[in-house]
Amino acid sequence: MNTKHNTQYRQGWSLDERDPRFIASLMPYWEWFYKYYFRVKTDGWHHIPEKGPLLLVGSHNGGLASPDTSMMMYDWFCRFGIERPVYGLMHQSVWTINPSVANLAVQVGAVRAHSRMGIAALRRKASVLVYPGGAQDVFRPYINRHKIELAGRKGFLKLALREKSPIVPVISVGSHETLIVLWDCYQQAKQLNEWGILPWLFNIDPEVFPIYLGLPWGVGIGALPNFPLPVMIHTRVCPPIIFERYGREAASDRFYVDACYELVRSQMQQHLDQLVIDSQN
């Protein structure tokens, strides 16, 4: 690989940086975690159509490790093959904070969380995975572990409406217990930052400042990497959500987008409530 190409490689702005051979090399490791560490139960995969673009909208869990994401990916590749692409929209700050992690994620299918990349993937008839809740979702307090948190972000809806793509929710139970978030002290940390007492790492606003129990820190403060506890995870692919209107006009209608957002949030919450019940039986 020449130097010029190397400087451009894995920047998250291309759909061609995904590497099926790298994914294949990860499958045995994911399999061990899937079968023996998290003992994953999963269902609902019949809701994924055999072909065509779709937008997978997930509820993020378990801190930066987010084990439900990797377990969902393992299931996807087992069922549909490594060659069927699914691209994940990843926060652009990852390239600044940890380029090595970003480079690895890109090889699995991560791209920049930008409408340009979502549109490109859907127009290639690929699937796109997005977690609208972001940091607020993945670090939500333990008391809210069974609550859907989309953080008011509606960009994914505008993408689905504009590109006429169905939304397929993906949810999980158990993964949020792999890291016990006691509380989010972001407002207090933000005040200290404004006073000049607590600078943000890399000058990036973390949006959350959790206090949690987990490995390897015992008690952790801030959005630090973690190793998930061995808790059983149950994942579910939910029925597609189809809207009444699609197209650019629908995506530009603020009231319609708000209504679609509430529809997605409420349906995801209903499915999560049912999954909690099913997981206890």
Solvent accessible surface area in square Angstrom, and as a share of the most:
residue,aa,sasa,rsa
1,M,155,0.69
2,N,98,0.50
3,T,108,0.63
4,K,151,0.64
5,H,84,0.38
6,N,90,0.46
7,T,93,0.54
8,Q,107,0.48
9,Y,41,0.16
10,R,63,0.23
11,Q,70,0.31
12,G,0,0.00
13,W,83,0.29
14,S,41,0.26
15,L,14,0.07
16,D,106,0.55
17,E,17,0.08
18,R,31,0.11
19,D,26,0.14
20,P,40,0.25
21,R,198,0.72
22,F,43,0.18
23,I,0,0.00
24,A,46,0.36
25,S,60,0.38
26,L,42,0.21
27,M,30,0.13
28,P,82,0.51
29,Y,150,0.57
30,W,34,0.12
31,E,62,0.28
32,W,127,0.45
33,F,58,0.24
34,Y,30,0.11
35,K,104,0.44
36,Y,144,0.55
37,Y,34,0.13
38,F,5,0.02
39,R,103,0.38
40,V,18,0.11
41,K,92,0.39
42,T,32,0.19
43,D,49,0.26
44,G,11,0.10
45,W,27,0.09
46,H,148,0.66
47,H,46,0.21
48,I,11,0.06
49,P,55,0.35
50,E,164,0.73
51,K,170,0.72
52,G,25,0.24
53,P,35,0.22
54,L,0,0.00
55,L,0,0.00
56,L,6,0.03
57,V,0,0.00
58,G,0,0.00
59,S,5,0.03
60,H,35,0.16
61,N,2,0.01
62,G,1,0.01
63,G,0,0.00
64,L,94,0.47
65,A,38,0.30
66,S,11,0.07
67,P,4,0.03
68,D,5,0.02
69,T,32,0.19
70,S,30,0.20
71,M,2,0.01
72,M,10,0.04
73,M,22,0.10
74,Y,18,0.07
75,D,2,0.01
76,W,2,0.01
77,F,5,0.02
78,C,70,0.42
79,R,111,0.41
80,F,56,0.24
81,G,31,0.29
82,I,42,0.21
83,E,129,0.58
84,R,45,0.17
85,P,37,0.24
86,V,2,0.01
87,Y,8,0.03
88,G,20,0.19
89,L,33,0.16
90,M,36,0.16
91,H,104,0.46
92,Q,63,0.28
93,S,21,0.14
94,V,34,0.19
95,W,24,0.08
96,T,78,0.45
97,I,81,0.41
98,N,60,0.31
99,P,73,0.46
100,S,76,0.49
101,V,75,0.43
102,A,0,0.00
103,N,47,0.24
104,L,93,0.46
105,A,24,0.19
106,V,2,0.01
107,Q,10,0.04
108,V,25,0.14
109,G,4,0.04
110,A,13,0.10
111,V,3,0.01
112,R,30,0.11
113,A,47,0.37
114,H,77,0.34
115,S,68,0.44
116,R,135,0.49
117,M,4,0.02
118,G,0,0.00
119,I,22,0.11
120,A,40,0.31
121,A,0,0.00
122,L,4,0.02
123,R,144,0.53
124,R,125,0.45
125,K,137,0.58
126,A,4,0.03
127,S,2,0.02
128,V,0,0.00
129,L,10,0.05
130,V,17,0.10
131,Y,32,0.12
132,P,9,0.05
133,G,0,0.00
134,G,23,0.22
135,A,27,0.21
136,Q,57,0.25
137,D,1,0.00
138,V,8,0.05
139,F,3,0.01
140,R,11,0.04
141,P,19,0.12
142,Y,72,0.27
143,I,138,0.70
144,N,52,0.27
145,R,63,0.23
146,H,55,0.25
147,K,105,0.45
148,I,4,0.02
149,E,51,0.23
150,L,3,0.01
151,A,35,0.27
152,G,43,0.42
153,R,85,0.31
154,K,57,0.24
155,G,50,0.48
156,F,10,0.04
157,L,0,0.00
158,K,99,0.42
159,L,12,0.06
160,A,0,0.00
161,L,0,0.00
162,R,84,0.31
163,E,32,0.14
164,K,139,0.59
165,S,1,0.00
166,P,36,0.23
167,I,0,0.00
168,V,1,0.00
169,P,0,0.00
170,V,8,0.05
171,I,1,0.01
172,S,8,0.05
173,V,19,0.11
174,G,8,0.08
175,S,0,0.00
176,H,6,0.03
177,E,47,0.21
178,T,0,0.00
179,L,0,0.00
180,I,40,0.20
181,V,1,0.01
182,L,88,0.44
183,W,148,0.52
184,D,44,0.23
185,C,28,0.17
186,Y,29,0.11
187,Q,125,0.56
188,Q,110,0.49
189,A,4,0.03
190,K,77,0.33
191,Q,70,0.31
192,L,65,0.32
193,N,39,0.20
194,E,110,0.49
195,W,165,0.58
196,G,64,0.62
197,I,114,0.58
198,L,50,0.25
199,P,104,0.65
200,W,36,0.13
201,L,136,0.67
202,F,113,0.47
203,N,142,0.73
204,I,45,0.23
205,D,64,0.33
206,P,37,0.23
207,E,55,0.25
208,V,1,0.01
209,F,42,0.18
210,P,0,0.00
211,I,51,0.26
212,Y,0,0.00
213,L,73,0.36
214,G,9,0.08
215,L,78,0.39
216,P,91,0.57
217,W,122,0.43
218,G,42,0.40
219,V,93,0.54
220,G,3,0.03
221,I,99,0.50
222,G,6,0.06
223,A,38,0.29
224,L,62,0.31
225,P,85,0.54
226,N,18,0.09
227,F,95,0.39
228,P,13,0.08
229,L,51,0.25
230,P,70,0.44
231,V,41,0.23
232,M,88,0.39
233,I,0,0.00
234,H,14,0.06
235,T,0,0.00
236,R,41,0.15
237,V,1,0.01
238,C,1,0.01
239,P,56,0.35
240,P,55,0.35
241,I,5,0.02
242,I,115,0.59
243,F,14,0.06
244,E,165,0.74
245,R,94,0.34
246,Y,60,0.23
247,G,12,0.12
248,R,152,0.56
249,E,142,0.64
250,A,1,0.01
251,A,13,0.10
252,S,95,0.61
253,D,46,0.24
254,R,159,0.58
255,F,151,0.63
256,Y,31,0.12
257,V,2,0.01
258,D,54,0.28
259,A,61,0.47
260,C,5,0.03
261,Y,29,0.11
262,E,81,0.36
263,L,68,0.34
264,V,0,0.00
265,R,74,0.27
266,S,29,0.18
267,Q,57,0.25
268,M,0,0.00
269,Q,34,0.15
270,Q,120,0.53
271,H,47,0.21
272,L,2,0.01
273,D,68,0.35
274,Q,86,0.38
275,L,0,0.00
276,V,21,0.12
277,I,93,0.47
278,D,44,0.23
279,S,39,0.25
280,Q,138,0.61
281,N,144,0.74
